Amino acid sequence: MAEIRTKEYKPERYKKMNETVKPGQVVCAGYYPINYDAAVPEMKECLKIRTNEKINAANELVKRLAQEKGARYIDINAPLKDANGCLKAEYTIEGMHIKEEGYRAIYPEFMKYATEPAWK
């Protein structure tokens, strides 16, 4: 969401977005982590604002709102994270976006959710 990229992160916007959601209609997934140290020089300024701390806060808010509205929240980020909770350097193009290898790493996690009987 745009709020993660701005200095004026406004959690109340998530509530407004979620006001019309009916239970069982939506699946929410957490935002992917970033890796400032693996970022190319052109991306570093953006990643000073879009931090893992803000991403984690946004993910907690999305999770809570999903629970309040009866939506499903899935977290498939564990395979993407290094020991410090950052996006693994080998999975990123420039510090924020994920390469094919990153998507391959989270595919099994996603499929665990996608193949549950309740989803079919």
BANUTOR-955230 format. One record per residue: x, y, z of N, C-alpha, C in turn; residue in three letters. Coordinates in steps of 0.1 Angstrom, whole numbers, padded with zeros to 4 digits, always signed. Example, Ala and Ser with C-alpha at 12.3 -4.5 7.8 and 13.67 -1.06 7.14 Angstrom:
+0132-0057+0078+0123-0045+0078+0132-0033+0078ALA+0128-0022+0071+0137-0011+0071+0129+0000+0079SER
# end
This chain:
+0008-0012+0000+0000+0000+0000+0009+0012+0000MET+0003+0023-0005+0011+0035-0006+0015+0041+0007ALA+0008+0038+0018+0011+0043+0031+0024+0038+0036GLU+0029+0026+0032+0041+0021+0037+0053+0029+0031ILE+0051+0035+0019+0061+0042+0012+0062+0057+0017ARG+0052+0062+0024+0052+0076+0027+0056+0078+0042THR+0059+0090+0045+0063+0093+0059+0051+0094+0067LYS+0039+0096+0061+0026+0097+0069+0018+0084+0068GLU+0023+0074+0075+0016+0061+0075+0003+0063+0083TYR-0008+0059+0077-0021+0062+0083-0029+0049+0084LYS-0028+0042+0095-0035+0029+0097-0050+0030+0095PRO-0056+0042+0098-0071+0043+0097-0075+0041+0082GLU-0067+0042+0073-0070+0040+0059-0074+0025+0056ARG-0067+0016+0064-0070+0002+0062-0084-0001+0067TYR-0088+0006+0078-0102+0004+0083-0112+0008+0073LYS-0110+0019+0067-0119+0024+0057-0120+0014+0045LYS-0109+0009+0041-0108+0000+0030-0116-0013+0033MET-0116-0016+0046-0122-0029+0050-0137-0028+0055ASN-0143-0016+0054-0156-0014+0059-0167-0022+0051GLU-0165-0024+0039-0175-0030+0031-0173-0045+0028THR-0162-0051+0034-0159-0065+0032-0168-0074+0040VAL-0174-0084+0033-0182-0093+0040-0174-0106+0044LYS-0177-0113+0055-0170-0124+0059-0168-0135+0048PRO-0156-0140+0047-0154-0151+0038-0151-0147+0024GLY-0151-0134+0021-0149-0129+0007-0134-0126+0004GLN-0126-0124+0013-0113-0119+0011-0102-0127+0018VAL-0091-0129+0011-0079-0134+0017-0068-0124+0017VAL-0063-0121+0028-0052-0111+0029-0039-0118+0032CYS-0029-0113+0025-0015-0118+0028-0006-0107+0032ALA+0004-0110+0040+0013-0100+0045+0022-0095+0034GLY+0026-0082+0036+0036-0076+0027+0049-0083+0029TYR+0057-0084+0018+0070-0090+0018+0080-0080+0025TYR+0090-0086+0032+0100-0078+0038+0110-0072+0028PRO+0118-0062+0032+0128-0056+0023+0142-0059+0029ILE+0152-0056+0021+0166-0057+0025+0173-0045+0021ASN+0175-0036+0031+0182-0023+0028+0197-0025+0024TYR+0203-0035+0031+0217-0037+0028+0220-0043+0014ASP+0210-0050+0009+0211-0056-0005+0206-0046-0016ALA+0201-0035-0011+0195-0025-0021+0206-0019-0030ALA+0201-0016-0042+0210-0008-0051+0209+0006-0047VAL+0219+0014-0050+0219+0028-0046+0206+0036-0048PRO+0200+0034-0060+0188+0041-0064+0176+0038-0055GLU+0177+0026-0048+0165+0022-0040+0167+0025-0025MET+0179+0029-0021+0182+0031-0007+0173+0042-0001LYS+0171+0053-0008+0163+0064-0002+0149+0059+0001GLU+0143+0052-0009+0129+0046-0007+0129+0037+0005CYS+0139+0029+0007+0139+0019+0018+0142+0025+0031LEU+0146+0038+0032+0147+0044+0044+0133+0047+0050LYS+0124+0048+0041+0110+0051+0045+0102+0038+0046ILE+0104+0029+0036+0096+0016+0036+0105+0006+0044ARG+0104+0006+0057+0112-0002+0065+0105-0015+0069THR+0113-0025+0073+0107-0037+0078+0098-0034+0091ASN+0102-0025+0099+0094-0021+0110+0080-0017+0106GLU+0079-0008+0096+0066-0004+0090+0059-0015+0084LYS+0066-0023+0076+0059-0035+0070+0054-0044+0080ILE+0061-0047+0091+0056-0056+0102+0044-0050+0108ASN+0044-0036+0111+0032-0030+0117+0020-0031+0107ALA+0022-0028+0094+0012-0029+0085+0006-0044+0084ALA+0015-0054+0085+0010-0067+0084+0002-0071+0097ASN+0006-0066+0108-0002-0068+0120-0016-0062+0119GLU-0016-0050+0114-0029-0043+0112-0038-0050+0102LEU-0032-0055+0091-0040-0062+0081-0045-0075+0087VAL-0037-0082+0095-0041-0094+0102-0052-0092+0111LYS-0051-0081+0119-0062-0078+0129-0075-0074+0122ARG-0074-0066+0111-0086-0063+0104-0092-0075+0097LEU-0084-0084+0092-0089-0096+0086-0097-0104+0096ALA-0091-0105+0108-0098-0113+0119-0111-0106+0123GLN-0111-0093+0124-0123-0085+0127-0134-0087+0117GLU-0131-0088+0104-0141-0089+0093-0143-0104+0089LYS-0137-0113+0095-0139-0127+0091-0132-0131+0079GLY-0122-0123+0075-0114-0126+0063-0103-0135+0067ALA-0097-0141+0057-0086-0150+0059-0073-0143+0058ARG-0063-0144+0067-0050-0138+0067-0040-0149+0066TYR-0031-0148+0056-0021-0158+0054-0007-0151+0055ILE+0002-0158+0061+0016-0153+0062+0025-0163+0056ASP+0030-0160+0044+0039-0169+0037+0053-0163+0036ILE+0057-0154+0045+0069-0147+0044+0081-0154+0050ASN+0079-0164+0058+0090-0170+0066+0102-0175+0057ALA+0099-0181+0045+0110-0186+0037+0118-0174+0031PRO+0112-0162+0030+0119-0151+0024+0128-0144+0034LEU+0127-0146+0047+0134-0139+0057+0147-0145+0061LYS+0157-0136+0063+0170-0141+0069+0169-0141+0084ASP+0180-0143+0091+0180-0144+0105+0176-0131+0112ALA+0177-0120+0105+0174-0106+0110+0160-0102+0106ASN+0153-0111+0099+0139-0107+0095+0139-0099+0082GLY+0150-0097+0076+0151-0090+0063+0149-0100+0051CYS+0145-0094+0040+0144-0102+0028+0158-0108+0025LEU+0159-0121+0022+0172-0127+0019+0177-0120+0007LYS+0190-0116+0007+0197-0109-0004+0196-0117-0017ALA+0196-0130-0016+0196-0138-0029+0182-0138-0035GLU+0172-0134-0028+0158-0133-0034+0154-0120-0039TYR+0162-0110-0038+0158-0097-0042+0165-0091-0055THR+0158-0084-0062+0164-0077-0074+0172-0065-0070ILE+0166-0057-0061+0172-0044-0058+0169-0040-0043GLU+0165-0050-0035+0163-0046-0021+0148-0047-0017GLY+0139-0046-0027+0125-0046-0024+0117-0057-0032MET+0119-0057-0044+0112-0067-0053+0118-0080-0053HIS+0110-0090-0055+0115-0104-0053+0118-0110-0067ILE+0129-0118-0067+0132-0125-0079+0124-0138-0080LYS+0125-0145-0091+0119-0158-0093+0122-0168-0082GLU+0134-0168-0077+0138-0177-0067+0131-0175-0054GLU+0128-0162-0051+0120-0159-0039+0105-0164-0041GLY+0100-0163-0052+0086-0168-0054+0086-0183-0054TYR+0097-0189-0058+0098-0204-0057+0099-0208-0042ARG+0105-0200-0034+0106-0203-0020+0093-0202-0013ALA+0084-0193-0017+0072-0192-0010+0060-0200-0016ILE+0063-0205-0028+0052-0213-0034+0047-0225-0026TYR+0056-0233-0019+0050-0244-0011+0042-0238+0001PRO+0046-0227+0006+0038-0221+0017+0024-0217+0012GLU+0024-0210+0001+0011-0206-0005+0003-0218-0008PHE+0008-0229-0014+0001-0240-0018-0005-0248-0006MET+0001-0247+0006-0005-0252+0018-0019-0246+0021LYS-0020-0233+0019-0033-0226+0021-0042-0229+0009TYR-0037-0228-0003-0045-0229-0015-0052-0243-0017ALA-0045-0253-0011-0051-0267-0013-0059-0272-0001THR-0061-0263+0009-0069-0267+0020-0084-0269+0015GLU-0090-0280+0020-0104-0283+0016-0114-0271+0017PRO-0112-0262+0027-0122-0251+0028-0120-0241+0017ALA-0110-0241+0009-0107-0232-0001-0112-0237-0015TRP-0115-0250-0016-0119-0256-0029-0134-0254-0031LYS
# end
